């Protein structure tokens, strides 16, 4: 039985637009381009708008003053805010911290559920660290970094609530850790790294799938040393997270990455911290104190430490920086990160797929968000009972 209809907008099906209705049964899409036979069901008016797959953000450190490393029990506040940004699924991200803090965060966020809430779903924790190269620590506390250990990684499986781990593949025993994690369903990405092309390739050979915030906290590429960034551009097996806020990566480098990788290998990420949705001032990310001003989120040493970027803003930015189409930008914010997260039921619109949808107006602003077939954000009151 149809439980929701979305009518009047153009719908993104893979890389093409279709004019028609979407009918939803429960949490799944039933059909596209058909009008519902039951006219007494809730109907979301998408007239003059574009309907795209719900955005998937695989790197969210916090929002609304909440830091998920130190306050994981407040994940619901972050999840409820994210739907305003068009995000329907996300990975709460924990930066390098003590083993005890990480365990507490994983447990708290594994036990939280978005069901029945007007919130984005959690796909599981993204552990960014602590197996990072100290020379590329960025804003991660150096005293929290550790040498990769298979024993530590045995508690970081998908069934335990860990969906992604970022590590430096050139470190001792890192490849063993990659194999351990991949064997238990975890997506592993390279980040905060000085890996050579050969070292990154070796990690890909044992299951590495992606690269965290391309160009940031990694060796710069050059003519005779491609480093992690150049190796990523050259390896078709890798998906690259990219922070398109105009601060982390120069616009010309965004264009370079986009031309080399395209929508199917760029995963737009926010890397948002507690300051997202707030104003200028002092905040924290894990153990690190940061200040937010017109230059971004920075430590006392001036190091960039995450962002205040909304993912819908990243979509608009990548279109402005590269000249790409909305369908390409939306793919980089939905289908590509969903593929990186190994969640094929997400990030696309079609019969049988999860009913996670975003309605965007002509200015690519979010006017409605649907999670699991339920309208969770509708400030214009477009959803009515026919």
Wavefront OBJ file of the C-alpha trace (Angstrom):
o trace
v 0.000 0.000 0.000
v 1.338 3.427 -0.969
v 2.215 5.499 2.090
v 3.664 8.612 0.448
v 3.694 10.184 -2.991
v 6.030 12.851 -4.315
v 4.589 14.706 -7.267
v 5.346 17.580 -9.596
v 9.135 17.558 -9.707
v 11.808 16.204 -11.981
v 13.424 13.056 -10.559
v 17.070 12.028 -10.870
v 17.289 8.395 -11.965
v 20.983 7.533 -12.111
v 22.272 10.296 -14.420
v 19.010 11.243 -16.153
v 15.978 13.317 -15.243
v 12.457 11.908 -15.374
v 9.297 13.969 -15.031
v 6.849 12.092 -12.883
v 5.755 10.905 -9.475
v 7.472 8.746 -6.912
v 5.315 6.354 -4.913
v 6.623 4.922 -1.658
v 5.511 1.915 0.354
v 6.809 2.024 3.890
v 10.542 2.657 3.751
v 11.020 1.627 0.109
v 10.415 3.235 -3.258
v 7.627 1.403 -5.040
v 7.622 3.087 -8.432
v 8.736 6.135 -10.354
v 6.761 7.962 -13.065
v 3.409 6.618 -11.917
v 0.576 8.462 -10.230
v -0.709 6.747 -7.086
v -4.131 5.140 -7.400
v -5.002 6.106 -3.824
v -5.574 9.861 -3.738
v -6.019 9.880 0.057
v -2.380 9.484 0.956
v 0.155 12.077 2.097
v 1.559 13.865 -0.953
v 4.741 15.930 -1.080
v 4.502 18.707 -3.659
v 7.811 18.951 -5.545
v 6.511 21.375 -8.156
v 9.295 23.428 -9.712
v 11.910 21.376 -7.859
v 14.415 18.578 -8.392
v 14.153 15.317 -6.462
v 17.552 13.700 -5.872
v 18.788 10.827 -3.716
v 19.392 11.622 -0.057
v 22.910 12.841 0.616
v 25.400 10.570 2.395
v 28.117 12.249 4.493
v 30.844 9.855 5.631
v 32.725 12.400 7.763
v 30.766 14.326 10.387
v 32.559 15.261 13.604
v 29.663 17.210 15.072
v 27.207 20.098 14.773
v 25.171 22.535 16.887
v 27.900 22.726 19.522
v 28.093 18.922 19.872
v 31.460 17.182 19.414
v 30.818 13.509 18.685
v 34.215 12.315 19.949
v 33.608 13.653 23.445
v 29.783 13.767 23.472
v 28.633 10.691 21.524
v 25.434 10.387 23.546
v 24.242 13.582 21.829
v 24.365 12.072 18.341
v 20.615 12.570 17.982
v 20.973 16.348 18.051
v 23.460 16.190 15.193
v 21.334 13.729 13.202
v 18.240 15.903 13.530
v 20.127 18.945 12.247
v 21.662 17.133 9.254
v 18.316 16.553 7.512
v 18.118 20.332 7.045
v 21.266 19.943 4.908
v 19.745 17.156 2.792
v 21.782 14.485 4.587
v 19.801 11.291 5.088
v 22.712 9.031 6.156
v 26.002 9.880 7.831
v 28.992 8.449 9.624
v 29.550 10.031 13.042
v 33.295 10.569 13.092
v 35.611 10.041 16.063
v 39.102 11.508 15.805
v 42.250 10.126 17.455
v 41.576 9.696 21.161
v 42.175 7.232 23.975
v 41.046 3.642 23.496
v 38.545 4.141 26.307
v 37.022 7.255 24.721
v 36.738 5.504 21.358
v 35.050 2.467 22.907
v 32.574 4.660 24.778
v 31.756 6.576 21.597
v 31.310 3.441 19.498
v 28.986 1.890 22.086
v 26.890 5.029 22.545
v 26.431 5.626 18.836
v 25.777 1.954 18.042
v 22.899 1.962 20.530
v 21.301 5.115 19.118
v 18.565 4.720 16.526
v 17.022 7.275 14.173
v 13.768 5.315 13.940
v 10.778 7.408 14.875
v 12.879 10.581 14.864
v 13.057 13.349 12.245
v 16.725 12.534 11.780
v 19.382 11.166 9.458
v 20.431 7.557 10.022
v 23.859 6.620 11.314
v 25.762 4.189 9.098
v 28.193 3.396 11.902
v 31.208 5.160 13.315
v 34.074 6.483 11.200
v 37.272 6.192 13.221
v 39.626 8.797 11.819
v 42.740 7.605 13.603
v 44.556 6.807 15.768
v 46.745 4.918 13.240
v 47.906 8.109 11.511
v 51.326 9.354 10.467
v 52.574 11.818 13.150
v 54.153 13.947 10.422
v 50.658 14.554 9.008
v 48.689 14.686 12.250
v 46.935 17.926 11.365
v 44.601 18.768 14.243
v 44.821 15.283 15.765
v 46.542 15.301 19.179
v 50.024 13.797 18.586
v 49.964 11.977 21.932
v 46.820 10.098 20.829
v 48.397 8.585 17.708
v 49.390 4.913 17.870
v 51.168 2.307 15.758
v 48.673 0.086 13.901
v 47.699 -2.999 15.872
v 45.596 -5.931 14.727
v 44.675 -6.598 18.350
v 43.177 -3.102 18.630
v 41.405 -3.447 15.293
v 39.645 -6.687 16.295
v 37.097 -4.616 18.194
v 36.394 -2.386 15.208
v 34.112 -4.496 13.064
v 30.939 -3.486 11.260
v 28.881 -5.644 13.605
v 30.424 -3.721 16.502
v 29.284 -0.406 15.061
v 32.386 0.680 13.140
v 31.756 1.375 9.449
v 34.950 3.127 8.366
v 38.541 3.536 9.542
v 41.056 6.069 8.246
v 44.722 5.126 8.676
v 48.148 5.778 7.190
v 48.966 2.683 5.092
v 52.740 3.243 5.212
v 52.929 2.619 8.964
v 54.222 -0.722 10.348
v 51.541 -3.462 10.392
v 49.052 -1.179 8.627
v 48.393 -3.678 5.827
v 47.612 -6.381 8.383
v 45.096 -4.024 9.986
v 43.531 -3.250 6.605
v 43.052 -6.967 5.950
v 41.556 -7.505 9.411
v 39.064 -4.680 9.012
v 38.101 -5.432 5.417
v 37.466 -9.042 6.409
v 34.800 -7.809 8.800
v 33.002 -5.422 6.488
v 34.728 -2.173 7.419
v 35.572 0.382 4.736
v 39.222 1.430 5.071
v 40.562 4.732 3.747
v 44.027 6.256 3.634
v 44.486 9.584 5.342
v 46.907 11.718 7.330
v 49.574 9.954 5.342
v 52.912 10.163 3.555
v 52.335 6.952 1.618
v 54.187 6.505 -1.641
v 52.467 5.330 -4.786
v 53.757 1.791 -4.111
v 52.593 1.832 -0.487
v 49.135 3.048 -1.407
v 48.926 0.475 -4.185
v 49.860 -2.284 -1.724
v 47.039 -1.174 0.557
v 44.575 -1.195 -2.345
v 45.716 -4.743 -3.013
v 44.485 -5.847 0.432
v 41.206 -3.942 0.320
v 41.713 -0.190 0.803
v 38.761 1.546 -0.872
v 39.165 5.267 -0.417
v 41.143 8.322 0.604
v 40.074 10.723 3.335
v 39.948 14.466 2.493
v 42.067 14.398 -0.652
v 45.010 16.871 -0.662
v 44.634 17.640 3.058
v 47.032 16.174 5.654
v 49.062 14.305 3.051
v 52.305 14.701 1.103
v 51.868 17.113 -1.819
v 52.195 15.575 -5.259
v 55.056 16.536 -7.541
v 56.592 15.445 -10.829
v 58.716 12.668 -9.331
v 56.759 11.983 -6.152
v 53.029 11.551 -6.756
v 52.418 10.985 -3.049
v 48.997 9.877 -1.829
v 47.167 12.570 -3.816
v 48.771 11.791 -7.159
v 48.468 8.058 -6.544
v 44.758 8.497 -5.809
v 44.124 10.418 -9.009
v 45.889 7.672 -10.968
v 44.223 4.626 -9.361
v 40.695 3.890 -10.651
v 39.993 1.667 -7.646
v 39.917 4.561 -5.184
v 37.164 6.974 -4.175
v 38.353 10.285 -2.769
v 36.616 12.294 -0.078
v 36.796 15.996 -0.921
v 36.001 19.026 1.257
v 34.690 21.658 -1.151
v 34.390 24.666 1.148
v 36.818 26.949 -0.686
v 39.246 26.801 2.258
v 40.556 23.251 2.473
v 41.197 22.871 -1.249
v 41.859 25.636 -3.767
v 39.265 25.936 -6.510
v 41.815 25.020 -9.178
v 42.677 21.835 -7.277
v 38.980 21.021 -6.968
v 38.721 21.348 -10.748
v 41.792 19.140 -11.173
v 40.352 16.445 -8.902
v 36.966 16.629 -10.594
v 38.424 16.279 -14.089
v 40.575 13.340 -13.024
v 38.009 11.533 -10.894
v 34.511 12.675 -11.884
v 31.294 12.209 -9.983
v 31.738 8.465 -9.535
v 35.062 8.802 -7.712
v 34.581 12.026 -5.739
v 32.655 11.686 -2.487
v 31.713 15.104 -1.187
v 32.213 15.305 2.577
v 31.658 18.066 5.098
v 34.233 17.135 7.765
v 31.918 19.296 9.870
v 32.762 19.982 13.511
v 30.707 21.145 16.502
v 30.604 24.688 15.104
v 28.381 23.633 12.178
v 25.121 25.548 12.483
v 26.641 27.876 15.073
v 28.541 31.172 14.934
v 32.129 32.264 15.320
v 33.783 31.361 18.612
v 35.688 28.683 20.536
v 34.855 24.988 20.192
v 36.565 21.617 20.565
v 37.160 18.544 18.434
v 38.137 15.700 20.713
v 40.995 16.931 22.896
v 41.783 19.842 20.592
v 40.538 23.377 21.172
v 39.689 25.270 18.001
v 38.520 28.730 17.051
v 36.071 29.476 14.255
v 36.305 32.752 12.345
v 36.256 33.965 8.757
v 39.382 31.884 8.007
v 37.671 28.612 8.979
v 38.094 26.222 11.886
v 41.655 26.359 13.207
v 43.785 25.231 16.116
v 45.853 27.672 18.158
v 48.705 26.912 15.718
v 46.563 27.912 12.745
v 46.018 24.374 11.445
v 42.690 23.699 9.735
v 40.597 21.416 11.953
v 37.464 20.392 10.108
v 34.868 22.737 8.679
v 31.490 24.386 9.112
v 30.419 23.209 5.653
v 26.906 21.895 5.025
v 26.761 19.103 2.456
v 24.121 20.902 0.402
v 26.517 23.846 0.309
v 29.236 21.484 -0.934
v 26.906 20.480 -3.768
v 26.414 24.105 -4.753
v 30.132 24.814 -4.412
v 31.295 21.961 -6.620
v 28.883 23.101 -9.309
v 30.213 26.653 -9.050
v 33.883 25.631 -8.920
v 33.851 23.055 -11.722
v 30.839 23.880 -13.890
v 29.453 20.376 -13.383
v 25.732 19.647 -13.566
v 23.370 19.139 -10.635
v 23.036 15.464 -11.508
v 26.815 15.053 -11.278
v 27.100 17.004 -8.031
v 24.193 15.080 -6.502
v 25.845 11.790 -7.451
v 29.031 12.863 -5.664
v 26.943 13.581 -2.562
v 24.859 10.411 -2.661
v 25.608 7.383 -4.858
v 29.395 7.686 -4.645
v 29.704 7.965 -0.850
v 27.058 5.239 -0.510
v 29.221 2.983 -2.671
v 32.270 3.844 -0.567
v 30.257 2.955 2.537
v 29.225 -0.368 0.952
v 25.538 0.523 1.183
v 24.147 -0.151 -2.319
v 20.550 0.369 -1.222
v 21.312 4.043 -0.568
v 22.195 6.983 -2.800
v 19.968 6.126 -5.779
v 16.321 6.415 -6.743
v 14.523 3.364 -8.086
v 11.996 0.647 -7.241
v 12.993 -1.400 -4.197
v 15.618 1.075 -2.996
v 15.479 2.881 0.324
v 13.191 5.913 0.178
v 15.766 8.557 1.113
v 15.143 11.663 -0.966
v 15.908 15.373 -1.053
v 13.805 18.023 -2.782
v 15.879 20.961 -4.058
v 14.548 24.261 -5.376
v 15.889 26.110 -8.411
v 18.688 27.584 -6.282
v 19.649 24.055 -5.093
v 18.361 24.805 -1.583
v 16.829 22.004 0.468
v 13.063 22.394 0.735
v 12.208 18.880 1.937
v 13.964 15.725 3.093
v 12.600 12.182 3.254
v 14.233 9.406 5.295
v 12.921 5.831 5.126
v 9.799 7.063 3.358
v 8.999 9.615 6.043
v 9.063 13.389 5.543
v 11.479 14.618 8.227
v 12.114 18.185 7.032
v 9.418 20.299 5.401
v 9.677 23.964 6.412
v 7.404 25.086 3.554
v 4.681 22.568 4.485
v 4.682 20.993 1.069
v 3.429 17.657 2.371
v -0.345 17.458 2.637
v -2.990 14.789 3.055
v -4.914 14.624 -0.234
l 1 2 3 4 5 6 7 8 9 10 11 12 13 14 15 16 17 18 19 20 21 22 23 24 25 26 27 28 29 30 31 32 33 34 35 36 37 38 39 40 41 42 43 44 45 46 47 48 49 50 51 52 53 54 55 56 57 58 59 60 61 62 63 64 65 66 67 68 69 70 71 72 73 74 75 76 77 78 79 80 81 82 83 84 85 86 87 88 89 90 91 92 93 94 95 96 97 98 99 100 101 102 103 104 105 106 107 108 109 110 111 112 113 114 115 116 117 118 119 120 121 122 123 124 125 126 127 128 129 130 131 132 133 134 135 136 137 138 139 140 141 142 143 144 145 146 147 148 149 150 151 152 153 154 155 156 157 158 159 160 161 162 163 164 165 166 167 168 169 170 171 172 173 174 175 176 177 178 179 180 181 182 183 184 185 186 187 188 189 190 191 192 193 194 195 196 197 198 199 200 201 202 203 204 205 206 207 208 209 210 211 212 213 214 215 216 217 218 219 220 221 222 223 224 225 226 227 228 229 230 231 232 233 234 235 236 237 238 239 240 241 242 243 244 245 246 247 248 249 250 251 252 253 254 255 256 257 258 259 260 261 262 263 264 265 266 267 268 269 270 271 272 273 274 275 276 277 278 279 280 281 282 283 284 285 286 287 288 289 290 291 292 293 294 295 296 297 298 299 300 301 302 303 304 305 306 307 308 309 310 311 312 313 314 315 316 317 318 319 320 321 322 323 324 325 326 327 328 329 330 331 332 333 334 335 336 337 338 339 340 341 342 343 344 345 346 347 348 349 350 351 352 353 354 355 356 357 358 359 360 361 362 363 364 365 366 367 368 369 370 371 372 373 374 375 376 377 378 379 380 381 382 383 384 385 386
